[in-house]
Amino acid sequence: MEYGDKHILVLGAGASGIGASWVLAQVGAHVVLNDYKPVTLPADEEKRLVSAGVKIITGRQDESLLDGVDRIVISPGISLDIPIVKAAQARGIDVVSEVEVAYELSKSPIVAVTGTNGKTTTTTLLTKVLEGTGKPVRVGGNIGDSLSEVAYSMPADGFLVAELSSYQLETIKHFRPIGAIMLNITADHLARHKTMENYIAAKERIFENQLSTDFMVLNIDDPIVADMEHRVLSHILKISQHQVVPNGAYYDKGQCYVTKDGIATPVIGSDDIHIPGSHNIENILTVIALTYVLGVPAETIHRIISEFHGVEHRLERVKTIDGITFYNDSKATNVDSVVKALESFDQSVILLAGGHDKMTPLEDFMQLVKDHTKAVIFMGEAADRFEAAAKEAGVQPIYRASSMKDAVEQGYKLADQGDIVLLSPACSSFDWYSCFEERGDDFKNCVHMLQEGRHH
């Protein structure tokens, strides 16, 4: 879309909406940034938007905002079921995500990552490996900065790396990444998408506009992802930890291989990999497969993966106190993430879980918790439902915590030398915190405070 003199309504005054509003004003659009909640923007952001000509309206969201509007750009956290979006659709007004704006404005090709779990680790590692080409590389979307703002500043000869959620993909139109990764699909965000089929369909939009010259990495160890093969029109790269693949990457006997036309080249062995768990082998294989076809030599891929020690709030080792090691996995906002975390450790684990409940089924999850934990400590809004499900599954012992400090102190007292105390909530953070980062930082602060005044 050519934005000059177009009237654009941006819904949602978070990072995505602010970035999109500023960028659209730069390309000549008349922009209104709206949020139904009263929002006080940071002074520097408000000044930047106002000086760019953006009109900011918060605290109301009536249908009159649609008058004369050519397009709505919707922030990922906003449901398509809200009245103003329904009204816009009834009027025939285009509703697209900020990701679509980024695609329209980016001079660089885009590579994109989606899936239920592992997106941030994979996106971060993918960015680092592509930086090994020496080309300009920027990252945005569900991680880092507003994707449209990053896209606007990109030169033509680099790579724009996008971490994309189902919410962001739900409202794309022509968005087309030259390379994309589908990691895995498990039940998540069903409160928003209503059914698993809708959730899968939103994820699959990542490849709907790809051409035969583009690349799509599929994790064929995941049956839902493997089934997508029949709907992908681009060049498929498969990854697996259980079988050899002709094009893509696979793992066998402690070694990651990249393959092209059936010829396998060793890339990196597990001794040089510093992020624990088979789920991280999955993440690494997808990065190997995609970056290799994009022209990164195997030696460069090896070097950068061997230097990678993970991302903050994702199985992040915080500290060892009296032989007890604390791990911050605050980014584990669903049960499948916690399963992967628990399966990463051979030691006894005291699990700290709970938060804002996503209402996903817990029966199978609690059976696994029973097998993989020494004790559990539940907190937050989800604690009652989690405790009931844990008791039903025979999990014991079960404790409750009234704060993060309380949870950390209880975990420390329950642990013996060699044990793990793991914050892996299986919930979003919005009961006690504004985001998973704030929750993880609080956990780390509590661990450091514990060391300063410990008594075991």
N, C-alpha and C positions, 0 to 999 in steps of 0.2 A: 504494500500500500504506500502511495505517496502521501506524506503527512502534511505537506505545506498547506496552511489555511484550513486543515480539517479540524473538527471539534471532537476532542477525545475526553471521555470521562474515565478516570482511573479510580478503581474501587479498592480501598485498603491503604491506610497510611503507614504501613510498615516499610521495611527496607526495600522490598520489591516495588511497592507503589511509589515510594519516593524516588527511587532510581529511574523507573519508567517515566514518571512525570517530568523529571529534569531533562532526560534524553529527548522525549517527544517535543518539549519546548525548544530544544536546540535545533530540531529539524523543521521548525516552523509551524507546529501544531498549536491550536488554542486548547489549553489543558486545564481541566478541573480535577483536583485531587480530593476525593471524598471518603469519609469514614463515618459510619452511623454512630460510632462512639465519639464523645468529646475527646479529642487527642491534642496534646500539647507537644508539638514537634521540638526537637533540640533547636536552640536559637540559630545555630549556624546553618542547619538544614533548612529551616523556614526562610532565612534570609536568602539562601541560594535559590530556593524555588521561586520566591516572590520576585527576586531580581531577574529570573528567567522568564517571568510572565505567567507563572502558574497561579491559578486561583485555588485557595484551600478552603474547603467547606467541611467541617466536622460537626458531629453531634446531631445530625439529621440526615435522612436519606429518603426524600420523597420523590415521587415520579416526575415532578417538574424538572429535576436534574437531567432528564432524558431529552428535553426539548432541544432540537437542533443538533443532537449528538450523532456523529458519523460512526463512532466505534467505542466500545467499552474495553478497557484493558483491566482484567481482573487479577487480583493478588491470589496466590495459591491457597491461602487459608480460608478463602471465602467460598461458600457453597453456591452451586448454580441454582439451588432451590429458593434463594431469598427473593422477596417480592420485586425488588428493582431489576434483578436479572430476568425474572419471568416476564416483567413488563417490557423490558428491552427486546427480548426475543419475540414477544407478541407484535412489537412494532417493526420487526425485521432488522433491528440494529445488531451489527456484528459484535460478538463477545469472544475475545481471545485472551490468552495468557500472556504474561510478560515475556515468556520464552519465545512466542511468535514475533514480538517486537524485536527481540535480540536477533533472531534469525534474519529478519528483514534488514537490519542495520549492520550486521557483521560483514566486514570485508574478508575476514578469515574463515576458512572452513571450520565446522563445529564437530567435535567428538563428544559423545554423550554417554552417561552411565545411569542405568536405573536398575530396579530390583527391590525386594523388600529389605534385605539386610546387606551390609558390607559396602554400601554406596560411597560413604565418605572415605573409608580406607582406600578403596579402589580408585576413586577420583583423585585423591591426593597422590597416590603412587603413579597413576597414569600421567598426571601433570609433571611430576618429577622426571619420569622417563622421557617424556616428550621434550622437556627442557634440555635433555641431553643432545637433542638435534642442533642446539644453538639457535633455533628459531624463537621468535617471541611467542610465549605461551601465557595465557591468563585463564583463571578459573572463576566460575560463578554459578549462580542458581541456588540450589538447596544448601550450598556451602559457600562461604565467603561473601562476595559482594553481589549486588543486583546484577543479573545476567545481562540485561539490556545496557546498563551503564558500562560494563566491561566490554560488551560487543561494540559499543559506540567508539571506544578508544583503541580498538584493535587495528593494527596494520594488516595488509593483505597477505603477507607471507608467513603468518604464524598459525597457531591452533588455539581456538577457544574451547576450553573444556567445561562441560556442563554436567553438574549432578542434578538429576531430575526426579522429582516425586510424581506419583500418580496424579496429584492435584495439579501440578504444572503441565502435565501431558494431556490432561482431560480437555483443555481448551486450545490446543494448537490447531493450525489450519494447513499451512504449507511447510512447517518446520521440517528440515531435512538435515540430519547429521551425516557426514561422509563416513563416519565410523561410530558404532554404538555397541554397548555392552548390556546384556540382560543377565543379571547375576542369579536370581532365584525369585520364586514367588511363594509366599505363605500368607495365611490370613492376616490382614492388617487393614486399618482404616475402613472397616466395614460399616461403622456408624455413618460415614460420609457416602460410601459407594453403594451401600445397601446389600449388594450380593457379591460373591466371589467372582462371578462372571463379569460384572461391571468393573471390578478392580483390575482383573486381567486385561480386559479390553482397553482400559485407560493406559496401562503399562505398554501394551502392544502398539500404541500410537507412535512410539519412538521410531518404528521402522516403516510406518505406512506410506511415507513419501520417498523412501529411499529408491535409488536407481540400481541397476545391475552392476554399476561400477563402484558402488559403495560397499561397506563391510558391516556385517552384523555378527557379533560374538554371542553364541548361545551356550549356556552351561547345561550340557545334555545329561548331567547327573541329576538334574531337577526335572521330574516328569512333566510338569506344566510348561517349563521353558523348552524342553525337548519337543513338545507338541507344536511349538510355534514354527518349527522348520517349514511346515507346509504353507505358511502364510507369508514368509519372508521372500521378497523379490530381489534383495541384494545378495552379495557374495557371502555365504555363511562360513564362519570360523567357529569350530566346535572346541569346547574345553571339557576335560574329564579327568577325574582322579581314579577311574576304574577301568578305562579302556583306551587303547591307542586310537587316535583320530587322524585322518589323512591331511586335513587342513585346520590349523589352529594350534592348540597346545595341550599337553597331557602330563600327568605325574605318574612316575613308576619307580618304585624302590628308592625313594629319597631323592629323586632327580626330576626337575621340570624340563620338558622338551618342547621346542617349537617345531611344527611340521608344515611343510609346503609340498603339495603333490606327493604325499606319502614319504617324503624324505625328512627324517627327524634330526634335529640339531640340539644337543644339550645346552641349556642356558644357565641353570643355577641349581645347586644341591641344597638340601635342607640344612646343612651345617652353616650355610651362608645366609639363611633366612632368619630374621630376628623378631618376627611377629608370630605368636603361638597359635596353634589350632588349624584343623583341616579347612575351616572356612576361609582362613587367610591364604592357604594354598589355592583355593578357588579364586580368590581375588587376584592373586599374583598371576595365575594362568591366564585370566582374561586380559590382563595388562600386557603380558608377553605376546599373546596372540595378536592383539590389535596393533601394538607399537611396531612389531616386526613387519607386518604388511604395510605399515605407514613409513617404513624405511629406516627404522632404528636398528643398528647392528646388534647382534646377540651379545657381544662383549659389553656394549654400553648398557644394555638392559640388565645384564648380570651385575655390573658395577653399582648401578643406582639402586637395584633391589637390595643388594648386600649392605648398602649404607642406610637403609630405611628401618626405622625403629617404631613405626606406628603413628597414630594420631591421638591427640588429646581426647579424653573421655571415652575411648574405645579400647577396652582391656589395657588400660594405662597403668603400669606399675608405679605406685605412689611411693612406698617406703616399706622397709622391713624393720620391725621393732620387736626385739626379743625373739627373733626367729619366725615371727608372724608377718606375712607379706600382705599388704593391702593393695587391691586393684580397683581402679575407678572405671566402671563400664556404664557410666550414666547415659550414654547414647543408646543403650539397649532398652528401647521403648516398647518392645513387643516380646512375646514369649519365645519366639524362635531365636531371637538374638541371645536371650539368656541361655537357651539350650546350647547354642554354639559356644558361649563363654564357659559354661560348666564342663563341656566336653573337651575344653582346651587344657584342663588341669588333671594331673595324676594325684595331686595332694588332696587332703581333706579340705572341704570348703564350707565356710559359714557364709550363707547367702543373705544379703540385705536387699529386700525387694518391696515394691509397692509404690504408690503415687496416685496420679489421676487415672482411674480405671478405664481401659479401652473396651471392656466387656467381651473380650475374646474368650473362647472356651478354654477351661483350665485342666480338664481331667487328665489328658495325656501329659501335659506339662508337669503336673504335680507328681505323676508317677516317675518321671525323669528326675525331678527335684529330690524325691525320696531316695533314689539310687545314687545321686551325686553329691549330696550334702551331709554335713555332720550336724548342722542346726540351721534353722531359718529365723530371720527377724523381719517381721512385716511392719510397714509404716504407711501413713497417708490414707487417702480416701479409700483405696482398694483393700486395706488391711482386713476388713471383716470378710469380704468375699474370698480373698486369698486364703485366709485362715480356715474358713469353712471347707474350701476345696482341698486344702492340704490335709486337714483332719480326715476327710473322706478317703484320701489316697493313702493314709497311714504314715504321713510325714511326721517325724518327731526328732528332737524337741522343737516346739514352736514358741517364739517370743514376740512381743510387741514393743515398738519404740515410739516415743512421743515426739522425737526430734532426730535430726541427723546425728547430732552429738551423742544422744542417748544410744542410737543404733551402733555407732562406731565404738563406744565404750563397752556396750554389751558384747559386740563381736570380739573385741580384744580379750575380754574376760573369759569368753567361751573357748577361745582358741588355744591350742598348744603349739609348742615350737614345731615349725615345718608346715603349719596350716596356712590356708588362704582365707582372708576376709574380703569378700567380693561384693561391691555395690553393683548390682545388675538388675534394675528395677522392674522390667517387663511392663512398664507404664510410662505415660508421658508425665511431665513434671509440673503440670499447671495447678496442682492443689497447693503446693508449698512454694513453688518457684516460678519464674517467668520463662525459663528455658532449661534444657538439659545441661547446658554449660554451667549455669548458675548452680544447679544441683551438684554437678561434679566438682565444682570449685569448693562448695561448702563441705562436701565429703573430704576433699584433700586438706582443707583447713582444719577440720576436726581431727584428722589423722595426725597432722603436725602438732596440734595442741595436745593430743594424747601423748606424743613423745616427750613434750616439754614437761608434762606433769604426771607421767605414768606411774601407776601402782598396780602390780599384777598379783 
